[in-house]
């Protein structure tokens, strides 16, 4: 009898030892909740305040903005993205890069203008250097050697310039096709568009008036280089999230 009890005792001891070991989850963590860091000072009132602050964006035209948001969503799904996928399919990668670099070089013109208006000396010099290098060595901007020599692309627009001088952002606006904005930034977009056309750098604005396909290519490239996709947040509150993120991002850009 003892010869049977001894192996049974060994099996029971092994089972108890395994029971004491923590069982790993599918992701490999044995106690994932222990890795979380909680703020003991974050009470319910602070949580509610921060949540309300995230949702409190001046949006008096919300009903109309939501309709435009829905239109943009469907247009993006049914028109924009299929066109972009077709553009990527038929166009080699180096050609797409050249197109993006070319229009990016044109965009450095309003970048430089707004950097000067905001008295950003270093940024103005960098953008001037980018224009000179990319327009000459980069063959009208088809390549971007400026970034490789330490002249990164800057982003300045007239909406930021107005914010720099203290102009409030005003009501939130959802623009058809262009996406989130506000009253101040919408006026800034108009100014930048007019300035770019009046400066007529490399004679592109004048040629585009006779060849609208250039403008179409610019729009397709802009959507091609924009990573945002409607519905990617997988949330019924995507409209509120986009609105809040846009407002906070613009604050950071103006303060930069």
RODO-2510 file (C-alpha; in nm, 4 decimals, decimal comma):
residues 256
     n   res          X          Y          Z
     1     x     0,0000     0,0000     0,0000
     2     x     0,2832     0,2366     0,0829
     3     x     0,4277     0,2025    -0,2668
     4     x     0,1038     0,3515    -0,4058
     5     x     0,0700     0,6276    -0,1486
     6     x     0,4187     0,7685    -0,2080
     7     x     0,3685     0,8464    -0,5828
     8     x     0,0239     0,9897    -0,5030
     9     x     0,1770     1,2240    -0,2440
    10     x     0,4326     1,3423    -0,4989
    11     x     0,1578     1,4215    -0,7503
    12     x    -0,0417     1,6164    -0,4901
    13     x     0,2662     1,8163    -0,3885
    14     x     0,3416     1,9008    -0,7521
    15     x    -0,0184     2,0114    -0,8044
    16     x    -0,0087     2,2394    -0,5020
    17     x     0,3204     2,3922    -0,6195
    18     x     0,1697     2,4704    -0,9595
    19     x    -0,1385     2,6201    -0,7961
    20     x     0,0815     2,8621    -0,6029
    21     x     0,2451     2,9931    -0,9242
    22     x     0,0624     3,2866    -1,0888
    23     x    -0,1035     3,1968    -1,4170
    24     x     0,0071     3,4213    -1,7021
    25     x    -0,2543     3,6008    -1,9122
    26     x    -0,2622     3,5718    -2,2891
    27     x    -0,0429     3,8814    -2,3188
    28     x     0,2236     3,7340    -2,0912
    29     x     0,1512     3,9438    -1,7807
    30     x     0,0753     3,7563    -1,4614
    31     x    -0,0726     4,0501    -1,2672
    32     x    -0,1428     4,3322    -1,5166
    33     x    -0,3456     4,5376    -1,2684
    34     x    -0,0383     4,5739    -1,0469
    35     x     0,1364     4,7647    -1,3255
    36     x    -0,1236     5,0411    -1,3301
    37     x    -0,0357     5,3652    -1,1541
    38     x    -0,3331     5,5381    -0,9948
    39     x    -0,3397     5,8975    -0,8804
    40     x    -0,4780     5,8877    -0,5261
    41     x    -0,5572     6,2579    -0,5446
    42     x    -0,7799     6,2228    -0,8500
    43     x    -1,1244     6,2348    -0,6943
    44     x    -1,4617     6,2199    -0,8631
    45     x    -1,4963     6,5980    -0,8797
    46     x    -1,1646     6,6390    -1,0623
    47     x    -1,2528     6,3601    -1,3024
    48     x    -1,5876     6,5212    -1,3829
    49     x    -1,4262     6,8634    -1,4242
    50     x    -1,1635     6,7349    -1,6671
    51     x    -1,4289     6,5469    -1,8634
    52     x    -1,6509     6,8534    -1,8921
    53     x    -1,3518     7,0650    -1,9938
    54     x    -1,2789     6,8218    -2,2754
    55     x    -1,6363     6,8501    -2,3990
    56     x    -1,6737     7,2230    -2,3486
    57     x    -1,5821     7,3686    -2,6874
    58     x    -1,7681     7,6745    -2,8163
    59     x    -1,9796     7,5179    -3,0891
    60     x    -2,2972     7,7252    -3,1428
    61     x    -2,3426     7,5788    -3,4922
    62     x    -2,3148     7,2193    -3,3736
    63     x    -2,6255     7,0982    -3,5568
    64     x    -2,4927     7,2250    -3,8912
    65     x    -2,1381     7,1144    -3,8122
    66     x    -2,2550     6,7603    -3,7448
    67     x    -2,4291     6,7497    -4,0820
    68     x    -2,1108     6,8653    -4,2526
    69     x    -1,9136     6,6102    -4,0509
    70     x    -2,1443     6,3344    -4,1730
    71     x    -2,1122     6,4620    -4,5326
    72     x    -1,7321     6,4617    -4,5027
    73     x    -1,7434     6,1108    -4,3596
    74     x    -1,9444     5,9746    -4,6546
    75     x    -1,7570     6,1742    -4,9174
    76     x    -1,4315     6,0457    -4,7750
    77     x    -1,5598     5,6891    -4,7767
    78     x    -1,7214     5,6911    -5,1211
    79     x    -1,5071     5,9382    -5,3198
    80     x    -1,1858     6,0614    -5,1578
    81     x    -1,0367     5,7364    -5,0342
    82     x    -1,1208     5,5343    -5,3484
    83     x    -0,9524     5,8051    -5,5560
    84     x    -0,6509     5,8013    -5,3239
    85     x    -0,6280     5,4220    -5,3455
    86     x    -0,6428     5,4426    -5,7242
    87     x    -0,3780     5,7159    -5,7209
    88     x    -0,1499     5,4980    -5,5090
    89     x    -0,2137     5,1966    -5,7309
    90     x    -0,1273     5,3608    -6,0641
    91     x     0,1471     5,5961    -5,9432
    92     x     0,4952     5,4731    -5,8443
    93     x     0,6133     5,5640    -5,4971
    94     x     0,8912     5,7946    -5,6137
    95     x     0,6422     5,9899    -5,8268
    96     x     0,4059     6,0318    -5,5318
    97     x     0,6973     6,1522    -5,3201
    98     x     0,7963     6,4003    -5,5898
    99     x     0,4419     6,5370    -5,6111
   100     x     0,4209     6,5737    -5,2324
   101     x     0,7609     6,7442    -5,2191
   102     x     0,6642     6,9819    -5,4998
   103     x     0,3442     7,0996    -5,3324
   104     x     0,5214     7,1059    -4,9967
   105     x     0,7794     7,3411    -5,1450
   106     x     0,5009     7,5724    -5,2610
   107     x     0,3519     7,5569    -4,9121
   108     x     0,6743     7,6940    -4,7676
   109     x     0,5866     8,0327    -4,9206
   110     x     0,2967     8,1049    -4,6797
   111     x     0,5026     7,9336    -4,4070
   112     x     0,7765     8,1916    -4,4570
   113     x     0,5302     8,4814    -4,4745
   114     x     0,3630     8,3842    -4,1483
   115     x     0,6940     8,3177    -3,9752
   116     x     0,7981     8,6724    -4,0622
   117     x     0,4669     8,8139    -3,9401
   118     x     0,5211     8,6373    -3,6070
   119     x     0,8822     8,7614    -3,5806
   120     x     1,0170     8,4062    -3,5672
   121     x     1,3653     8,4816    -3,6944
   122     x     1,5189     8,1348    -3,6721
   123     x     1,2181     7,9697    -3,8295
   124     x     1,2108     8,2311    -4,1061
   125     x     1,5754     8,1630    -4,1887
   126     x     1,5156     7,7876    -4,1928
   127     x     1,2172     7,8207    -4,4256
   128     x     1,4091     8,0576    -4,6527
   129     x     1,6927     7,8061    -4,6678
   130     x     1,4449     7,5291    -4,7501
   131     x     1,2971     7,7279    -5,0372
   132     x     1,6383     7,8077    -5,1833
   133     x     1,7795     7,4556    -5,1501
   134     x     1,4717     7,2633    -5,2592
   135     x     1,3908     7,4954    -5,5500
   136     x     1,7452     7,4726    -5,6892
   137     x     1,9133     7,1491    -5,5796
   138     x     1,5766     6,9794    -5,5366
   139     x     1,4708     7,0720    -5,8934
   140     x     1,1679     7,2944    -5,8240
   141     x     1,0941     7,1007    -5,5072
   142     x     1,0597     6,7515    -5,6542
   143     x     1,3173     6,6394    -5,3979
   144     x     1,3680     6,7506    -5,0409
   145     x     1,7423     6,7772    -4,9782
   146     x     1,6816     7,0557    -4,7257
   147     x     1,5461     6,8116    -4,4683
   148     x     1,8586     6,5979    -4,5045
   149     x     2,0896     6,8875    -4,4278
   150     x     1,9062     6,9909    -4,1116
   151     x     1,6368     7,2278    -4,2410
   152     x     1,3119     7,0606    -4,1308
   153     x     0,9789     7,1669    -4,2699
   154     x     0,7894     7,4163    -4,0563
   155     x     0,4165     7,4707    -4,0409
   156     x     0,2890     7,8250    -4,0020
   157     x    -0,0415     7,9649    -4,1259
   158     x    -0,2295     8,2897    -4,0894
   159     x    -0,4656     8,1380    -3,8346
   160     x    -0,1614     8,0848    -3,6114
   161     x    -0,0480     8,4391    -3,6858
   162     x    -0,3837     8,5787    -3,5742
   163     x    -0,3654     8,3645    -3,2602
   164     x    -0,0129     8,4926    -3,1987
   165     x    -0,1556     8,8455    -3,1847
   166     x    -0,4308     8,7414    -2,9454
   167     x    -0,7234     8,6967    -3,1826
   168     x    -0,9619     8,4442    -3,0196
   169     x    -1,0478     8,1281    -3,2075
   170     x    -1,4226     8,1976    -3,2152
   171     x    -1,6886     7,9355    -3,2880
   172     x    -1,5895     7,5876    -3,3963
   173     x    -1,6527     7,5226    -3,7663
   174     x    -1,6594     7,1986    -3,9620
   175     x    -1,5658     7,2885    -4,3196
   176     x    -1,6877     7,0804    -4,6153
   177     x    -1,4039     6,8508    -4,7290
   178     x    -1,1424     7,0512    -4,5361
   179     x    -1,2511     6,9238    -4,1942
   180     x    -1,2283     7,0851    -3,8481
   181     x    -1,1559     7,4549    -3,8111
   182     x    -1,2831     7,7627    -3,6329
   183     x    -1,3835     8,1102    -3,7404
   184     x    -1,0341     8,2540    -3,6958
   185     x    -0,8575     7,9700    -3,8766
   186     x    -1,1117     7,9728    -4,1599
   187     x    -1,0262     8,3353    -4,2273
   188     x    -0,6603     8,2376    -4,2064
   189     x    -0,7079     7,9713    -4,4739
   190     x    -0,8589     8,2330    -4,7059
   191     x    -0,5657     8,4676    -4,6465
   192     x    -0,3071     8,1948    -4,7109
   193     x    -0,4852     8,0896    -5,0309
   194     x    -0,4960     8,4470    -5,1622
   195     x    -0,1341     8,5116    -5,0616
   196     x    -0,0102     8,1962    -5,2335
   197     x    -0,1940     8,2876    -5,5520
   198     x    -0,0766     8,6490    -5,5478
   199     x     0,2870     8,5541    -5,4926
   200     x     0,2503     8,2980    -5,7739
   201     x     0,5710     8,1170    -5,6815
   202     x     0,7191     7,9251    -5,9795
   203     x     0,4194     8,0494    -6,1796
   204     x     0,2147     7,7552    -6,0496
   205     x    -0,0926     7,9571    -5,9475
   206     x    -0,1252     8,1135    -6,2934
   207     x    -0,0758     7,7821    -6,4719
   208     x    -0,3284     7,6129    -6,2394
   209     x    -0,5979     7,8553    -6,3496
   210     x    -0,5654     7,7188    -6,7035
   211     x    -0,5053     7,3599    -6,5945
   212     x    -0,7464     7,2645    -6,3147
   213     x    -0,6009     6,9134    -6,3108
   214     x    -0,3076     7,0589    -6,1155
   215     x    -0,5474     7,1695    -5,8425
   216     x    -0,7131     6,8267    -5,8466
   217     x    -0,3729     6,6613    -5,8088
   218     x    -0,2923     6,8921    -5,5184
   219     x    -0,6167     6,7978    -5,3412
   220     x    -0,5583     6,4254    -5,3967
   221     x    -0,2025     6,4570    -5,2689
   222     x    -0,3236     6,6451    -4,9619
   223     x    -0,5634     6,3619    -4,8789
   224     x    -0,2964     6,1049    -4,9589
   225     x    -0,0569     6,2598    -4,7060
   226     x    -0,3234     6,3026    -4,4344
   227     x    -0,3351     6,0011    -4,2050
   228     x    -0,6680     6,0777    -4,0385
   229     x    -0,9542     5,8447    -4,1272
   230     x    -1,3136     5,9004    -4,0265
   231     x    -1,4329     5,6260    -3,7950
   232     x    -1,0825     5,5221    -3,6914
   233     x    -1,1546     5,6116    -3,3293
   234     x    -1,4346     5,3541    -3,3235
   235     x    -1,6320     5,5732    -3,0852
   236     x    -1,9844     5,7197    -3,0905
   237     x    -1,8242     6,0398    -2,9582
   238     x    -1,5789     6,0838    -3,2438
   239     x    -1,7197     6,4270    -3,3335
   240     x    -1,6518     6,5540    -2,9799
   241     x    -1,3044     6,4001    -2,9740
   242     x    -1,2027     6,5506    -3,3082
   243     x    -1,3360     6,8885    -3,2013
   244     x    -1,1443     6,8824    -2,8718
   245     x    -0,8191     6,7531    -3,0230
   246     x    -0,8306     7,0203    -3,2939
   247     x    -0,8737     7,2984    -3,0388
   248     x    -0,5916     7,1745    -2,8180
   249     x    -0,3581     7,1139    -3,1136
   250     x    -0,4088     7,4683    -3,2362
   251     x    -0,3299     7,6045    -2,8902
   252     x    -0,0004     7,4173    -2,8922
   253     x     0,0863     7,5329    -3,2445
   254     x     0,0202     7,8970    -3,1573
   255     x     0,2213     7,8749    -2,8353
   256     x     0,5152     7,7042    -3,0103
***
